[in-house]
Amino acid sequence: MSRSRPPLRLAAGRLRRHTPRGLRARLVVAFLLAAAFGAVVTAGFTFHRARAAILDRAAETAVADLRSQLDSLAPDLALPPTTEDLRGLTGQIDQAGGARAWHASASYRGGEPVSASRGTPPVPDELRESVRDTGRAVHQRTEHDGRPWLALGMPVAYTSDEAGNGDPDPATDTDTLSGLTVYAVFPLDDDRADIDALVTAAQAGAVPALALALVPALVAARSVLRPVRRLRHGAERIAAGELDTRLDTAGHDELADLTRSFNTMAETLERDAAELRRLEAGARRFAADVAHELRTPLAAMAAVTEVLDEDAASGVLPADTEDAVRLISEEVRTLTRMVEDLMEVSRFDAKAAPVHREDVDLRTLVTKTLQLRGWAHDERVRADLPEPAPVRVDPRRIDVVLGNLVANALHHGRPPVTVAVRVSDDRVRVTVTDRGPGIPDDALPYVFDRFYKADAARPRSGGSGLGLAIAHENAALHGGTLAAANRPGGGAVFTLTLPRAASSPGTT
């Protein structure tokens, strides 16, 4: 079974390659196939009827001619006839046949047919039995030496006078079979030539008919494809953001109904898109306004908590009050970071995030990030910086990206966390890898979504849920990418890819 599959697939592939792909070609081919099928059916039916009419006419004429000959020759034959009498009768019939060129034979009371000429085709047994059973003239088409022939069988009857007065009175005379049967076989070459001429004419008319059918096929395809093409262009414009696209409608057919449905869909999309933009703009403005309004009271709260932190550190506060002060200070710092993150997100949404690019060595940025956050001498964080990595970036924004990635790895993974820089032909890659359990597979597509947290059972955590989203936006601002994956041996790996600068920066 398996050995037969490749040829089947190959045949299917060849069929697909030779199948017309365009809708115009398919419509034209379908129209031509329908026209060809109709022409073939019509020609076949006409040929069948014409052929039957030609052969039936030939048989009727032959039967009439043979009966005429027997009416003139049979009365002179003595009954019962001898073999010589039968041979003489068939010879006279052959001579009287003329252009028909038939070969006659005769038999008496079921005997073998006797013929006056040699080479007479044999009389079919079925014909002889049919004449004997029915007692009337019978004809049958047959093949002999590759040529079509028509065989006739006709019993000879004599008329008896029941009144016995010798007068020919049809009312009193009856026909009685004499036992003599005459057979005639003649070729149908002329009739076959007429039939071949019909076939040739049908074949010669098929090509012009298909050529003429091509014109209405093209017209029909054009009339069908014109509204389809307009619908395609309209769909492309809507996909490009032109939601005010509308198509003119004319007629009451299915394509006109489809065009009206398209316009209704476009109106609905435009209305829904406008409503979504309004709601999104309102949400962004609300988040920006809230974050802006919170900055002033948070600044005052931060100043107060700094004083309280100093008092807590000096030991002048009771133990319970000291714990409460530290808790309040931590929450104020968390809220301050969240407000700053919201402000940054609002700038991203408004396309107003400033980028101040400088030519720097990415190794320098990694080193400064680890030093500023106290990770440079932390055994939990390792730096792998083997070669210069020139980039043109905004140092502050890349510092935010690196700080968020390392903090995320320390918080959700397991140390040691490795920060590695690698340089390729035109890209610089920074990977932050931890040794933790990794990211759940169902959470990987959403790790850069805003406020997304993989552990739904612990919605409250030390982060705002915006760190990775901000890191992803900052990478995009620099024409780079930020991707998340799991290591085969366990742990998560975040890869920041940035364009490589044309030349190495100077020593800083």
matplotlib code that plots the C-alpha trace (Angstrom):
import matplotlib.pyplot as plt

x = [0.0, 2.8, 4.5, 1.4, 1.1, 4.0, 2.6, -0.8, 0.6, 2.6, -0.5, -2.4, 0.4, 0.4, -3.3, -3.1, -0.4, -2.5, -5.7, -6.5, -6.0, -7.6, -11.4, -11.6, -9.8, -12.0, -15.2, -14.1, -13.0, -16.3, -18.3, -16.4, -16.7, -20.5, -20.7, -18.6, -20.7, -23.9, -22.4, -21.3, -24.6, -26.5, -24.2, -24.4, -28.2, -28.4, -25.9, -27.8, -31.1, -29.6, -27.8, -30.9, -32.9, -30.4, -30.2, -34.0, -34.5, -32.0, -33.7, -37.2, -36.1, -34.3, -37.4, -39.6, -37.3, -36.9, -40.7, -41.1, -38.7, -40.3, -43.8, -42.6, -40.4, -41.8, -45.1, -43.2, -41.4, -42.8, -43.4, -41.7, -38.6, -35.4, -31.9, -31.5, -34.8, -33.6, -30.3, -32.0, -34.3, -31.4, -29.5, -32.4, -32.7, -29.0, -29.2, -32.3, -30.5, -28.4, -26.5, -27.6, -25.3, -26.9, -26.3, -29.4, -30.0, -33.1, -34.2, -37.3, -38.9, -35.9, -33.3, -29.8, -29.9, -28.9, -27.1, -26.3, -23.0, -19.9, -18.6, -22.1, -21.9, -23.6, -27.1, -27.1, -28.8, -30.7, -32.3, -33.3, -34.9, -36.7, -38.2, -39.3, -40.9, -42.6, -43.5, -42.8, -40.0, -37.1, -33.8, -30.6, -27.4, -24.2, -20.4, -18.5, -14.8, -14.8, -17.6, -21.2, -23.9, -27.7, -29.3, -32.9, -35.2, -38.6, -41.0, -42.8, -46.6, -49.1, -52.8, -55.5, -59.1, -61.5, -64.6, -63.0, -64.4, -60.9, -61.8, -59.3, -61.5, -59.6, -62.5, -62.3, -58.6, -56.1, -52.3, -50.6, -46.9, -45.4, -42.4, -40.0, -37.8, -35.5, -32.5, -30.6, -27.4, -25.9, -23.2, -24.0, -20.9, -22.8, -24.8, -21.6, -20.1, -23.1, -22.7, -19.0, -19.8, -22.1, -19.3, -16.8, -19.3, -19.9, -16.1, -15.5, -18.3, -17.1, -14.0, -15.9, -18.7, -16.1, -14.5, -17.9, -18.6, -15.4, -16.9, -19.9, -17.7, -15.4, -18.3, -19.9, -16.7, -16.1, -19.7, -19.2, -15.6, -16.1, -18.1, -15.8, -12.8, -14.4, -15.2, -11.5, -10.3, -12.7, -11.6, -7.9, -8.7, -10.5, -7.6, -5.3, -7.4, -9.8, -12.9, -15.0, -14.8, -18.2, -19.0, -21.7, -24.5, -26.7, -29.1, -30.8, -28.7, -26.6, -23.5, -25.4, -26.7, -23.1, -22.0, -24.7, -23.7, -20.1, -21.2, -23.2, -20.1, -17.9, -20.3, -20.4, -16.6, -16.2, -18.7, -17.1, -13.6, -14.5, -16.1, -13.1, -10.7, -12.8, -12.8, -9.1, -8.2, -10.4, -8.7, -5.2, -6.1, -7.6, -4.4, -2.2, -4.3, -4.4, -0.7, 0.0, -2.3, -0.7, 2.8, 2.5, 1.0, 3.3, 6.3, 5.1, 4.5, 8.0, 9.5, 7.6, 8.5, 12.2, 12.0, 10.2, 12.8, 15.5, 13.6, 13.0, 16.7, 17.7, 15.6, 13.5, 10.3, 8.5, 8.9, 5.3, 5.5, 8.9, 7.5, 4.5, 6.8, 8.9, 5.8, 4.4, 7.7, 7.9, 4.4, 5.0, 8.1, 6.1, 3.3, 5.8, 7.4, 3.9, 3.0, 6.3, 5.6, 2.1, 3.5, 6.0, 3.3, 1.1, 4.1, 4.4, 0.7, 0.9, 4.0, 5.7, 8.5, 11.8, 14.8, 18.3, 20.7, 24.4, 27.2, 28.1, 29.5, 26.7, 29.2, 29.5, 25.7, 25.5, 28.3, 26.7, 23.3, 24.7, 26.7, 23.8, 21.6, 24.2, 24.5, 28.1, 29.5, 26.4, 27.2, 23.7, 24.4, 27.1, 28.2, 29.6, 31.0, 33.7, 33.9, 33.0, 29.4, 28.9, 25.3, 23.6, 20.9, 19.4, 21.4, 18.7, 16.1, 18.4, 19.3, 15.6, 15.3, 18.3, 17.3, 13.8, 15.1, 17.6, 15.2, 12.5, 15.0, 16.0, 12.4, 10.8, 13.7, 16.6, 20.2, 22.7, 21.4, 23.7, 23.9, 25.7, 26.5, 27.1, 27.8, 26.9, 27.3, 24.6, 23.0, 24.0, 22.2, 21.9, 20.6, 19.4, 19.2, 18.2, 18.1, 14.5, 11.5, 11.0, 7.9, 4.7, 4.0, 0.6, 2.0, 4.8, 2.7, 1.6, 4.7, 5.0, 1.3, 0.6, -0.4, -0.1, 1.0, 1.6, 0.7, -3.0, -3.2, -0.8, -2.1, -0.4, 3.4, 6.3, 6.1, 3.5, 3.1, 4.4, 8.2, 8.4, 5.8, 8.0, 11.1, 9.4, 8.3, 11.8, 13.4, 10.9, 11.8, 15.4, 14.4, 15.1, 13.2, 12.7, 11.8, 11.1, 11.8, 12.6, 16.0, 16.1, 17.8, 15.4, 15.1, 13.9, 15.9, 15.1, 16.9, 17.3, 18.3, 19.6, 21.0, 24.8, 26.4, 28.5, 31.7, 32.9, 32.4, 35.3, 36.4, 34.2]
y = [0.0, 2.5, 2.0, 3.2, 6.5, 8.5, 8.0, 9.0, 12.2, 12.9, 12.5, 14.8, 17.3, 17.2, 17.6, 20.7, 22.2, 21.8, 23.0, 26.7, 28.8, 32.1, 32.4, 33.8, 30.8, 28.5, 30.1, 30.1, 26.4, 25.5, 27.3, 25.6, 22.2, 22.8, 23.9, 20.9, 18.5, 19.9, 19.8, 16.2, 15.1, 16.9, 15.5, 12.0, 12.1, 13.5, 11.0, 8.1, 9.2, 9.9, 6.6, 4.7, 6.6, 5.9, 2.2, 1.9, 3.6, 1.3, -1.8, -0.7, 0.1, -3.2, -5.1, -3.3, -4.0, -7.7, -8.1, -6.5, -8.9, -11.9, -10.7, -10.9, -13.9, -16.3, -17.1, -18.7, -21.1, -24.6, -26.1, -28.0, -26.4, -28.3, -27.1, -25.8, -23.9, -22.2, -21.4, -19.9, -17.8, -16.4, -15.7, -13.7, -11.8, -11.0, -9.6, -7.5, -6.1, -3.7, -1.1, -2.7, -5.6, -8.0, -11.7, -13.8, -17.4, -19.5, -22.5, -24.7, -25.9, -25.2, -26.6, -25.1, -21.9, -22.2, -19.4, -18.7, -16.9, -17.8, -15.8, -15.1, -14.1, -16.7, -16.0, -15.5, -18.4, -15.9, -14.4, -17.8, -18.8, -15.4, -15.8, -19.4, -18.4, -15.2, -16.1, -12.5, -10.5, -9.9, -7.9, -7.9, -5.9, -8.0, -7.8, -9.8, -9.3, -6.0, -4.6, -3.8, -5.9, -6.0, -9.5, -9.9, -12.9, -13.1, -16.0, -16.5, -16.9, -17.9, -16.9, -19.6, -19.0, -20.4, -19.9, -22.1, -19.9, -18.8, -15.1, -12.9, -11.7, -10.2, -10.9, -14.7, -15.1, -16.0, -16.0, -19.3, -19.8, -21.8, -23.0, -21.1, -18.5, -16.1, -14.4, -11.4, -9.9, -6.7, -4.3, -1.0, 0.8, 3.8, 4.1, 3.7, 6.6, 8.7, 7.9, 8.7, 12.0, 12.8, 12.1, 14.2, 17.1, 16.8, 16.8, 19.7, 21.7, 21.1, 23.4, 26.4, 25.8, 25.8, 28.9, 30.7, 29.5, 31.2, 34.7, 34.3, 32.5, 35.6, 37.9, 35.9, 35.6, 39.4, 40.2, 37.9, 38.9, 42.7, 42.9, 40.3, 42.3, 45.4, 43.5, 42.4, 46.0, 47.2, 44.5, 45.5, 49.1, 48.1, 45.9, 49.0, 51.0, 52.8, 51.9, 54.5, 52.4, 51.8, 50.1, 51.1, 48.6, 47.9, 45.1, 42.5, 39.4, 37.5, 39.6, 42.8, 41.3, 40.4, 44.0, 45.4, 43.0, 44.2, 47.9, 46.9, 45.2, 48.2, 50.5, 48.3, 48.0, 51.8, 52.4, 49.8, 51.0, 54.6, 53.5, 51.4, 54.3, 56.6, 54.1, 53.4, 57.1, 57.7, 54.8, 56.1, 59.6, 58.4, 56.4, 59.3, 61.7, 59.4, 58.8, 62.6, 63.5, 60.8, 62.1, 65.1, 63.3, 60.4, 62.7, 64.1, 60.7, 59.6, 62.5, 61.7, 58.0, 58.9, 60.7, 57.8, 55.4, 57.4, 57.3, 53.6, 53.0, 55.0, 52.8, 55.6, 54.1, 51.2, 47.8, 47.6, 51.2, 50.4, 47.4, 49.5, 52.3, 49.9, 48.4, 51.8, 52.9, 49.7, 50.2, 53.9, 52.9, 50.3, 52.7, 55.3, 52.8, 51.8, 55.5, 56.0, 52.9, 54.1, 57.5, 55.7, 53.5, 56.5, 58.1, 54.9, 54.9, 58.6, 57.9, 60.6, 58.5, 60.4, 58.5, 60.0, 57.7, 57.4, 55.3, 53.0, 49.6, 47.3, 45.7, 49.1, 49.4, 45.9, 46.7, 50.0, 48.4, 45.7, 48.3, 50.7, 48.0, 46.4, 43.2, 43.7, 41.9, 39.7, 36.0, 35.5, 37.4, 36.6, 38.6, 37.0, 39.9, 38.4, 41.0, 44.6, 45.1, 48.5, 49.8, 53.1, 53.3, 55.4, 54.3, 55.1, 53.0, 50.0, 50.3, 50.0, 46.9, 45.1, 46.0, 44.7, 41.4, 40.7, 41.7, 39.4, 36.5, 37.0, 37.3, 34.5, 32.2, 30.7, 32.0, 32.1, 34.6, 34.9, 38.1, 37.2, 39.5, 38.1, 39.8, 38.6, 40.2, 42.9, 42.2, 42.3, 39.9, 40.0, 36.9, 36.9, 33.3, 31.9, 28.3, 28.4, 26.3, 28.3, 29.9, 27.8, 27.0, 28.5, 31.8, 32.3, 34.1, 36.6, 37.4, 40.9, 41.8, 44.6, 43.5, 39.9, 37.5, 33.8, 32.8, 33.7, 32.4, 35.2, 38.4, 40.5, 40.6, 43.0, 44.1, 46.2, 43.8, 46.5, 45.8, 43.3, 45.2, 48.4, 46.5, 45.1, 48.6, 50.0, 47.2, 48.1, 51.8, 50.9, 48.7, 45.5, 42.6, 41.0, 37.3, 34.8, 31.1, 28.1, 26.5, 22.7, 22.1, 24.2, 27.9, 30.9, 32.9, 36.4, 37.5, 41.2, 41.8, 45.2, 46.5, 46.6, 50.0, 50.8, 51.5, 50.8, 53.6, 55.3, 54.3, 55.7]
z = [0.0, 0.9, -2.5, -4.4, -2.5, -4.2, -7.8, -6.5, -5.0, -8.1, -10.3, -8.0, -8.1, -11.9, -12.0, -9.7, -11.9, -15.1, -13.5, -14.4, -11.3, -12.3, -11.9, -15.5, -16.9, -14.9, -16.0, -19.7, -19.5, -17.7, -20.4, -23.2, -21.6, -21.2, -24.9, -26.0, -23.9, -25.4, -28.9, -28.4, -27.0, -29.8, -32.5, -31.1, -30.9, -34.5, -35.8, -34.2, -35.6, -39.1, -39.2, -38.2, -40.8, -43.6, -42.7, -42.3, -45.7, -47.3, -45.8, -46.8, -50.4, -50.7, -49.4, -51.8, -54.8, -53.8, -53.5, -56.9, -58.5, -56.8, -57.9, -61.5, -61.4, -58.8, -60.6, -63.4, -61.0, -60.8, -57.4, -56.0, -57.6, -58.4, -57.5, -61.1, -60.8, -57.6, -59.2, -62.3, -60.1, -58.1, -61.2, -62.6, -59.3, -59.3, -62.9, -62.0, -58.9, -61.1, -59.1, -55.9, -56.6, -54.4, -54.1, -54.0, -52.8, -52.4, -50.4, -50.4, -47.2, -45.0, -47.3, -47.8, -49.7, -53.4, -55.1, -58.8, -58.0, -56.2, -53.2, -51.9, -48.2, -46.0, -44.8, -41.0, -39.1, -37.0, -40.2, -41.5, -38.2, -38.0, -41.5, -40.7, -37.4, -38.5, -42.1, -43.3, -44.8, -42.3, -42.7, -40.6, -40.8, -40.6, -41.1, -43.7, -44.7, -42.8, -44.8, -43.7, -45.4, -45.3, -45.5, -46.5, -46.1, -47.9, -48.0, -51.3, -51.1, -53.8, -54.0, -54.0, -55.3, -52.6, -54.8, -57.5, -60.4, -61.6, -61.2, -59.2, -56.4, -53.5, -51.2, -51.8, -52.5, -49.7, -49.6, -48.7, -48.1, -50.9, -48.8, -51.1, -49.3, -51.2, -49.5, -50.7, -49.4, -50.6, -49.3, -47.6, -48.9, -50.2, -47.0, -45.0, -47.0, -46.2, -42.5, -42.6, -44.3, -41.3, -38.9, -40.9, -41.0, -37.2, -36.6, -38.9, -37.3, -33.7, -33.9, -35.2, -32.7, -29.8, -31.3, -31.4, -27.9, -26.7, -27.4, -25.1, -22.6, -22.4, -22.2, -19.4, -17.5, -17.8, -16.6, -13.6, -12.7, -12.9, -9.7, -8.1, -9.0, -7.5, -4.3, -4.2, -4.6, -1.9, 0.5, -0.1, 0.6, 3.8, 4.8, 4.2, 6.7, 4.4, 6.2, 4.4, 1.2, -0.4, -3.7, -6.2, -6.5, -9.6, -10.4, -8.2, -8.8, -6.3, -7.0, -6.4, -3.1, -2.2, -2.9, -0.7, 2.1, 1.6, 2.0, 5.2, 6.6, 5.8, 7.5, 10.6, 10.6, 10.3, 13.1, 15.4, 14.7, 15.4, 18.7, 19.6, 18.8, 21.0, 23.9, 23.5, 23.4, 26.5, 28.3, 27.4, 28.4, 31.7, 32.5, 31.6, 33.7, 36.7, 36.5, 36.2, 39.1, 41.3, 40.8, 43.1, 46.2, 45.6, 45.7, 49.0, 50.4, 49.2, 51.1, 54.3, 54.1, 53.7, 57.0, 58.6, 57.2, 58.9, 62.2, 61.8, 61.1, 64.2, 66.5, 68.0, 66.9, 68.6, 66.9, 65.6, 64.3, 62.7, 60.8, 59.6, 58.4, 56.4, 54.9, 53.9, 52.4, 50.3, 49.0, 48.2, 46.2, 44.4, 43.6, 42.5, 40.0, 38.7, 38.1, 36.3, 34.2, 33.4, 32.3, 30.1, 28.6, 27.8, 26.0, 23.9, 23.1, 22.1, 19.9, 21.9, 23.6, 23.0, 21.8, 22.2, 20.4, 21.0, 19.7, 22.6, 23.3, 24.5, 27.0, 28.7, 29.0, 30.5, 33.0, 34.1, 34.5, 36.8, 38.8, 39.2, 40.7, 42.9, 40.7, 39.6, 42.5, 43.2, 42.8, 41.5, 38.3, 35.8, 32.8, 29.6, 27.4, 25.2, 22.3, 21.4, 20.5, 18.8, 18.8, 18.3, 21.0, 23.7, 26.8, 29.3, 27.5, 26.9, 30.7, 31.4, 29.2, 30.7, 34.3, 33.8, 32.2, 35.0, 37.8, 36.2, 36.0, 39.7, 40.8, 38.8, 38.0, 39.9, 40.0, 38.6, 36.0, 32.9, 30.8, 27.5, 24.6, 21.1, 17.8, 14.3, 10.9, 11.3, 14.7, 18.3, 20.7, 24.5, 26.3, 29.9, 31.1, 34.4, 35.9, 37.1, 36.1, 32.9, 31.5, 31.1, 27.5, 27.6, 29.0, 26.4, 23.8, 26.5, 28.5, 26.9, 27.4, 29.8, 33.3, 32.3, 35.1, 34.4, 38.0, 38.2, 41.8, 42.9, 41.2, 43.8, 43.3, 43.7, 40.0, 38.2, 35.3, 32.9, 33.0, 30.2, 28.1, 28.5, 27.6, 24.5, 23.4, 24.0, 21.8, 19.0, 19.3, 18.4, 15.4, 17.5, 18.9, 22.3, 22.4, 25.2, 25.2, 27.5, 27.6, 26.8, 30.2, 32.1, 32.8, 30.7, 28.2, 27.0, 23.8, 22.9, 19.3, 18.2, 14.9, 14.9, 14.5, 11.4, 13.5, 17.0, 19.5, 21.3, 24.7, 27.4]

ax = plt.figure().add_subplot(projection="3d")
ax.plot(x, y, z, "-o")
ax.set_aspect("equal")
plt.show()
